[in-house]
Amino acid sequence: MTHTRETAAEGVENILKLLEGRWKLIILFHLFGGNTLRFSDLERAIPSVSQKMLIQQLRQLERDGIVRRIVHHQVPPKVEYCLTDWGQALCPALDALLSWAALREEMATSTIPPEP
């Protein structure tokens, strides 16, 4: 698919909106690599997030097709989360962003003049 500048900008903006949220990227990084985690595992892995906010962010990621919620009908109830194939495909893009951010750091430190 060929994009114009406008459609490319709009497409990237729409995808970034899917990832907006204080905890979404942290959740994704815990699920990358094929990890399937129970809700309680995610709570322990991200201790700063409230239960309400974690539920909200997971529901949004599920609604947007990035995370899959697996309900095991048992007592006590068991709910697990994993990435969809589309969610897992996001990993290389985020790795590229990390490399880009590291390049900024390298460029910033190389432009600082040495102290006399």
Residue pairs with C-beta under 8 A, 6 or more apart in sequence:
3 11
18 64
18 66
19 25
19 28
21 57
21 60
22 49
22 53
22 57
23 46
23 49
23 53
23 54
23 57
24 57
24 60
24 61
25 94
26 46
26 49
27 42
27 46
27 54
27 57
27 58
27 61
27 67
27 81
28 61
28 66
28 83
28 87
28 90
28 94
29 94
30 37
30 42
30 45
30 46
31 37
31 67
31 81
31 82
31 83
31 87
32 83
32 88
32 91
33 91
34 82
34 83
34 88
35 82
36 70
36 80
36 81
36 82
37 45
37 80
37 81
37 82
38 78
38 79
38 80
38 81
39 54
39 55
39 58
39 79
39 80
39 81
42 54
42 58
42 81
43 49
43 51
43 54
46 54
49 57
58 67
58 69
58 81
61 67
61 87
62 68
62 69
62 81
65 84
65 86
65 87
66 83
66 84
66 86
66 87
66 90
67 81
67 82
67 83
67 84
67 87
68 81
68 82
68 83
68 84
68 87
69 79
69 80
69 81
70 79
70 80
70 81
70 82
71 77
71 78
71 79
72 78
72 79
72 80
83 90
